[in-house]
Amino acid sequence: MLNKQLELLVTLQDVDIMIKDVEDVKQIGFDVKGREELQAARDEIIGKINKPLQFNYEKLKKHYKRSIVPVKDDVCLGCFMRVPTQLITRGRSDQDVINCEGCGRILYWYE
């Protein structure tokens, strides 16, 4: 993954999932520390992401637990639809942040 913005988005998603997990554990009565550190890390990461990508990510996060998903064998692992060839070429070049035409999630390729 060469695109720095995409890398930051994936990291942001991971931190958001960890924050949600901490909140879920607190709801059942356990004392969990580290939420403040996770929030500070999230604030630092989001400050490095372009505003349009932040908006897109936050919008998708309202609908999906994972709004950024990998592509494996040319298939989006969010909705399991085949990604069109033109998007595969653009996505693999890591020049653009690509959204799935089926589910709208942000896609990334890994080898």
Beta strands, then each sheet from edge to edge (+ up, - down):
strand 1: 68-72
strand 2: 75-76
strand 3: 98-99
strand 4: 106-109
sheet 1: 2+ 1- 4- 3+
end
